[in-house]
Amino acid sequence: MTDLTSADQQLRQLISDGKSGRLLIIGGGITGAATFAKAAAAGFEPWLIEQNDFTSGTSSRSSKMLHGGLRYLAQGDIAIVRESAREINWFRQHLPQHVKPLAYVFIHQPGKVPSPWLFDKVLSGYDLLTHNKRHHRLTQSEIKLLLPQLTKHDFDANLFYDSITDDCALVLSLLQTGVKYGGLCANYLKVTKVQRPDSTSIVTLTDTINGTSEQIECDFVINATGAWAGQLHPPKQATIKPVRGSHITLPFWKIPTAVSIAFSHPQDGRPVYIYPWAGVTVVGCTELVHQPSLDQCPTISLAEQQYLLAAVNHLDWQHTFSSDDIIATWAGVRPIISKSTDLSDLNHEPRKHQIWQQPGMISIAGGKLVSAMPMANDILTAAAKQKSWIFNPNQQLELSCFVPPNSPKLLRDVISSSAIKNLGDLLLRRSRLGLTMGVALKQHQTSIAQLCQQYLHWSEQKFEQQWQQYWQHWQQSYSSAVSLDQQNQATLSEPAGDNDLIQKTTHAAPQQSDIPQLNH
């Protein structure tokens, strides 16, 4: 069985009946899902719970790129380069539908670091470590062939390869794998307290939809909540730094690129990528310390959006891009674990994950999307040591594959079987239509209503409520950022009518601390 809806219902029934669990995993992102799959395959009968929707945190808001670690090679971190390359190859072999090679063209700007010669040497080392001999310097004719949409090609460039993915599909595939091996998972259940009066943990859960609470007993708890890990179990000798990365999506027909165009931002030299994904063109990303509360959905700031548009317009297109061209945005917060409390410099902070523990509970944070399986191995090895369980990190895993709803039949199947509780689950994470269509989805209200009423058994009134809530959430968290002056002007000049389901934007005005000024 790989039906997440059935697994959700079974787990909720066990909790309601007062049943005890063996292993409880908190967090439905990539780390929790990988740990869930490995634990289930090992026979640990894990339960996984997520306070919102599966992948709704950092794991649905990544760059969608699986890097082999070129950035870390430049910093001298050879171990993480080797690990990243190994894990990319593993995902390509086991989930080729969701992890695909992507060509990168790095544009060299005169007088900017790195020089073509130096970058070529770095790529040679990268190829050696990753067993990939595919990079080379591009000729002028090759540059024109790969980047025909640019009006000028008077620059040097290198070609190399990494990978692209659908981060949500990756997580959902791992969750389905865990269910297939006997695990159970449920979304919209929040852990509010963990007590351990003796050899068993007592965990208080709150249903974040209806507000009801339950207590369960379990032998062991794994806290895999990423940037939120410190709220439940703070590390004693380190600081969890929440770091925000923001992206914008543009119409593919305006930048029809088959490769990821990489170059240094003209303001601060940070790498910027313009790349194809799911039928749109993505531009990203920023990197700055996230100051707002983690209880609020992260959003792109106006300063970040202007920063990314400035990067796009630095290249020579036939079109000058503005906020009017933006289909959607997203911002994600990832945890960086550091022994320093200084938040001013992120460039030299290690991206390696860290584990901390107490009797009956282990927490993990840090790491990267591509490192999910090694992180799962490390945390389960530590848990097995505490509990005297037998765990083999080299056990073969037969992955299930979440199939994105790219046809009416698949859409019906996904709606029925993937634990959808609200429209955001469907439009932002099971499908990615909220990111790739934006407000154009309003044209399909009737079709979406019919699907939800038929397969989720929603009444017309419930769908109408969900529709309004979805667009309010989308406008707050996924729309183009605007200034306070624009918000006020829109509110005065365009009062909302009965049929205006999209609320006016509520993006906050940018603060000085929001302006990305970090260098790689």
Secondary structure, 3 states (H helix, E strand, C coil): CCCHHHHHHHHHHHHHCCCCEEEEEECCCHHHHHHHHHHHHCCCCEEEEECCCCCCCHHHCCCCEECCCHHHHHCCCHHHHHHHHHHHHHHHHHCCCCEEEEEEEEEECCCCCCCHHHHHHHHHHHHHHHCCCCCEECCHHHHHHHCCCCCCCCCEEEEEEEEEECHHHHHHHHHHHHHHCCCEEEECEEEEEEECCCCCEEEEEEECCCCCEEEEEEEEEEECCHHHHHHHCCCCCCEEEEEEEEEEEEECCCCCCCCEEEEECCCCCCEEEEEEECCEEEEECCCEECCCCCCCCCCCCHHHHHHHHHHHHHCCCCCCCCHHHCCEEEEEEEEEEECCCCCCCCCCCCCCCEEEEECCEEEEECCCHHHHHHHHHHHHHHHHHHHCCCCCCCCCCCCCCCCCCCCHHHHHHHHHHCCCCCHHHHHHHHCCHHHHCHHHHHHHHHHHHHHHHHHCCCCHHHHHHHHHHHHHHHHHHCCCCCCHHHHHHHHHHCCCCCCCCCCCCCCCCCCHHHCCCCCC
